[in-house]
Amino acid sequence: MNTPESGRASHNDKPIRTSKMMKTTTLSCVFLMMAMTLSVTLPDRLQAQPQYALLHSSTSNNVFPFNSTTNQRQWVYYPSDFPGAPSGFITTIYIRASAVVSPNFTNLTIMMGNTTLNTLSTGPWPLAGMDTVLFAPSFSTSSLTNNWIAFPLQTPFFYTGTSNFLVLASQGGYSPGFSVPQGTETARSLYGTSTSPTGTIQDRLADFGFDLMPITAPNDAGIWAFTSPQSPALPGNETVKVLLRNFGTDTLNSATVNWSVNGIAQTSVPWTGMLMPQGDTATVTLGTYNFPLGAHTITSWSTLPNGVADTINQNDTASMSLYVCNLLSGVYTVGDTTADYLTISDAVGAVGACGVSGPVTFNILPGVYNEQVSIPAIGGASAVNKVTFQSSTGNASDVTI
């Protein structure tokens, strides 16, 4: 049976705060959320260390949250943990594993937020002000030098350089997972489950690092996030809205906001207004689009901040995956190209993304299915609207998972 902690070192428990100023390199990742897979390919620079890191000299290895059904953990970090780190946008975070590992997770979630808290306490998770910076229905990667696990963020996190910040991590399934080296620091973390509204205090703080993109240009704008539409969506017209952010050191008065759907360019939107330096945002309505059934990728990017060329392009663009579907109800088949769904994972992905409006039964054709399946919370499911997976023959032994 797994125990929460093991492997305590015998020397003094003093954290080592490190910073490495490295040449900026664009991190290229492909987020295929609706295909249920996030594969991380890391450039050579990331085969070494985070730019800024907190590394404890003595640790206990803890299975929460990446190697346990106790699947959620929250930590609070201080600017003093990362000496020399300026304000800017964190593009990748790192959490250290206790050993070399190639972990796989389902429904991986990372949230971050600035906070005035110095310590945490048993009770409700402090989620106010936190944003989801990474969500992947499936996430696969490999440990780097010193067993760092890299988590490239879909939404960069603005680090003030002066505020404490919270990090929350959870997962819906692991194969394999990893244990996390954590130092002893009073009231710096909570642990629990993602389905519970409360967490339990523990005097632990994970080894943690990040890569950061400093703000250095006077005229620098970018798309921070999409605010509309929300996935999943029903077929039909949806309004597309984004947050335009001023990353620069000058006030932003104008920019051009561009967008595309599935690689097809849409009409650009000229924006005018006033955004204060280093983080101010404005909502920009790009237009409406008639989305048919299926998976779609919406991309938006800004150009010409204050009418001049944008010299920092790493923060210009944001993308989102939109799954358009009808609520499921009735009987569906699973198992081959003639069925409604080719694999069990496809069926689970559809019902998890779309939800149900009535009872749903998935009849699985006979065969061997080499899959690892984690069934998420399903919208609309109830004692009446049950979701059932069963052998199409009525004989459970005809289906092997």
N, C-alpha and C positions, 0 to 999 in steps of 0.2 A: 504494500500500500504506500502511496506517495505521502511523504510528510512535508509540511510547508517549508521547512528550512533544513539545510544540512551543510556540512563542510565549512565550519567556522575556522578562519585562520587564527594563528596564535599570536601574531604581532599586533602592535598598537593600531587602533582603528582611527587613523587620521586620513581624511580625504585629500586627494591630490587634485587641485584645480589646474587645468592646463588649457592653453590656447595655442593654436597653430594657425598662422596667417598663411593661407595657401592661395595660389593663383586661381581666380574664378574660372570654373568650367561649367558649361551648361549641362544640366542633368536631363537626359532624354528618357522618358518613360512612356509606355503605352498603357493607358488605363482602359481595359476592355470590360467595363463593369457589367454590361448586360450579357456579355459572353461568359460571365461568372468566373473570369480568371484575371488576375493581375500578376503579370510576370515582370520582375524587376531586373533590368540589365544595367550594371553599374560601370561607369567609365573608370579608367585606371587610377585617377586621383582618389577615388573612394575606396581603393584597396588598402589604404593605410589607416588613417585616423580621422575622427571628426575634427573640424576646425577648432571647436571649443568643447571641452569635455570636463565632467566631474568624475573622477576615478578614485574610489576608496582603496586604501592600502590593505584593509581587512574587511572581508565580506562574509555574509551567510547567503547561501544559494536558496532562493525562494521560488516555489512552483507557481505562485500567484503572479500574474493572471494568465501566463502563456502556456502552462502545462498542467491545468487543473480545471475542474468544473466550477471552482471558485474563480470566475473568469473575468473579473474587473478589478482594476487597481488605479488609484489616483495618488499622485505625488505633488508636492509643492517645492519649487526651486527658487533660489535667490540669485540676483545678479552677482553676488560675491562668489557663487559657485563657479562662475565662468569669467575669470578676470580677463580684461582686455576686450571683451565682446562689445562692439558698438551697437547702436540702434540699427535696425534693418529688418530684413525679412528672412525668417528661418525657412529654408527650402527642403531640408532633410533632417530628421531626427535619428538618433542612434540609441539603442538600448543594448547593453552587453549581455551575452549569453554565458553560461557557466562552462560551456564546452563548444567545440566545433559542431555545427548543426546546419541542416537545410530544412527549416521549418515550413509547414504548410498550415494555413488558417482559413476558416470560413468566417464570413461576416466580421472581418477585422475592422475595428473602429478606433481611431485616435482623435481625441479632442484636446484643445489647448485654449487657454484664456489667461489674461492678465488678472491679478488679484491683489487685494490689500491684506490677505491672510498671511500670517507667518507660520501658523501651525494648523493642523486639522484635528477634528474631534469626532468621536463616534456619533452617528446620526445621519441625517439626509446628506447625500452627495452634494457638495457645493458646485452646482453646474451653472449658476448665473454668470453670464458673460463668456461662457465657453463656446467655441465653435468647432464643428467637425472639420478637421483638416485632412483626414484620410478615412475613406470607407471603401472596402473591397469585399465583395461577396466571396472571392477566393484570392488568397495572397500566398505567393511562393517566393522564397529568396534563399540566400546562403550567407553564413557568417563570414565576416571579413577579418583582417588582421586584429589580433587580440579579442576575437570572438564578438566584435561589434555586429549588430544586426541593424541594417539601414532601412528606414521607412521614409521613402520620398513622399512629400506632402502634395496632395492635389491642390490644396489651397495654402499658399505660404502664410506663415504666422508672423504678424508684426511684433517684433521684440523691441521694447522701449529702451533697454539697456539700464533702466532704473527701477522697474517694477518687478515684483515677484510674479511667477506664472505657474499655472496648474497644468499638469499633463494627466489625461485619463486614457487608459488602454483597456480594451475588452475584445473578446473573440467568442465566436459561436461554435467552434470546433477546431481541433488541432491534430495533426498527424504528420510528423511529430511536432511537439512543442519544444520549449526550452525553459530552463530555470534561470532566474535573474540574480546576479550578484548584487547585494544591497548592503550598504553600511548602516551602522547604528546611528540614527539621528532622531531626536525626540519629536514625536508627533508630526512627522513629515509625510505620512501616507495613510491611506485607507484601503481596505480590501473588502470584497464581497462578491455578489453576483450581479450581472447586468439586468436581471429581472427584479432585483430588490431596490426599493427606494432609499435604503440606508447602507452605510458602510461601517466597518469596524476599524478603529485606530490601531496603528502599529508603528513602533519607533524604527522605521526602516526608510532608506532612500536609495533608489536604484542608481547604479552607474549610468550616466546619461550624457549625451553630447548632441551637437547640432552643427550644420553648415549654415552660414548666414551670408546674405547678400546686402552689403551696406548701401545706404542711400548716399549717392555722391553727385548726382546731376541736378542742375537747377530746373530743367524741363523734362520731367519723366512721369508719364501717365501709364496706367494699365488697367485691365479688367480684373477686378478683385474676385467676383463671384457672380453666378446667376441667381436671381431671386425668383424668376418665373420662366418656364413652367416647373412643376414638381413632378418627379417620376415616382410611380407610374402615372400615366394620364390616359384618359379615354380618347378614342379617335375624334378628330375634328380640329377646329381652330383653337390655338393657344397663343396667348400674348407672351412675347419673349422680352425679358427685362434683365439688365445687368447692373452691377455696381461698378462705376468708374472711380478709380482711386488716384489721388495725387501722391505719387511716390517721391516727387522732387522737392527741392529746397526753396523754390519760388511758388507763389500763388498760381494756381492753374485757372485760366479764364476760358480756354477753348481747347477742343480736341475733336478728332474724327473717330467715330466708333463703327467698326466694321463687323460683319458677322456672316456665317455660312451655316447651312444645314446639309449634313452628309456630303461635305466638300463642295457644295454649290453655293457660290457667293450670292448674298442678298443685298438689298439697297443699303448703303452706308448712311449713318446718321450723324449730322454735324451737331456737336454739343457746345453750348456756351453757358457760362455761369461763373461761380467763384468757389474754388476749393482751396482751403488753407494747406500749407506745406506739410509733408510727411504724414500722410494717413487719412486726410479728409476724403469722404466719399459722396457720390451722388447717384441716384437711381436714373438710369437711362432706358427708356422704352424703345426697343429696336423695331417692333412691328408685330404682326401676327403671321402664323404659318399653319397651314392645314396638314396636320400630322396623321398619316395612315397607320394602320396596325404595324407593329414591329419595333425594332431597335433603331434609334437615331442618335447621331452625334451633332451637337450644336457647339459651334466655336465662335468666340468673339475676341477681337483684338483692337487696340487703339493705335492711332497714328497722329502725327503732327500736334503734339502738345504745345499750346501757345503759338501754333503756326510754324513751328520749327521741327527739324528732324529729332526723333527720339533716339538717343545714343545708348540707352540701356534697354535691350529688347527682351531680356529674360523674364520680365514681369508684365509684358504687354498682353499676353494671351491667356484666356481661360476656356476650358471646354467642359461640357457636361454630357452624360449619356441619358437619354430619355427613352423609356420603354412605354410603348403605347399598346394598350390591351383592353379587352372587355373583362368584366368580372366573370370568374368561372362559375359554372353551375351545370351539373349533369354528370355524364359518364364519358371518360376519356381512356384511350388505349396508349400503352407505353411499350416500346421494345424493338421496333424496326422502322424502316423508311415509309411503310404504309400506315403506321400508327400516328396518333396525334402528336406524340412526343417520342423522339428517338431513344432517349435515355431517361433514367429515373431522375438524374440531376436536372435535366431539362424540365421535367414535370414539376419538380420541387421549386425550381427557379421561377417558373411561370405562376404557380399558385402563391408563392411567397411575394412576388413582385405585384401581382394583380389583385389578390384577395378573392373572396367568393361572395356570391349573392344567394347561394342555396347550397344544398348538400352536393358534394363532389366525390366521385369515385374514380380512381385510377386503376384500370385493369392491366396488370403487367403480364406481358406474354412470356411463355416458358423460356428459360435460358439462364446463363450465368452473366451477371452484371458486375464487372470489375470497377466498382464505384465506391466512394466514401460519401455518404449523404448525411447532411445535417439539416433538419427541418426547422425553419425559422418560425417566428410568430406569424400567423396568417390572418390578414384583415378580414373581418366578417365571419370568421369561424365561430361556432357556438355549439351548444348541445344539440341544437336542431340542424344547423349548417355544418355537419361533420365532414371532415376530409378523410377519405379512406384509401389506403394503398393495399391492393390485394392481387393474388394470382388470378389471371383471367380464366384459369381452368377450375378454380375453387380448391385446388390442391397446393398448399403452401410449399411442398417439397419440389414443385416444378420450377420454382424461382429461387436462385441463389444470388445473394448480394455479397 
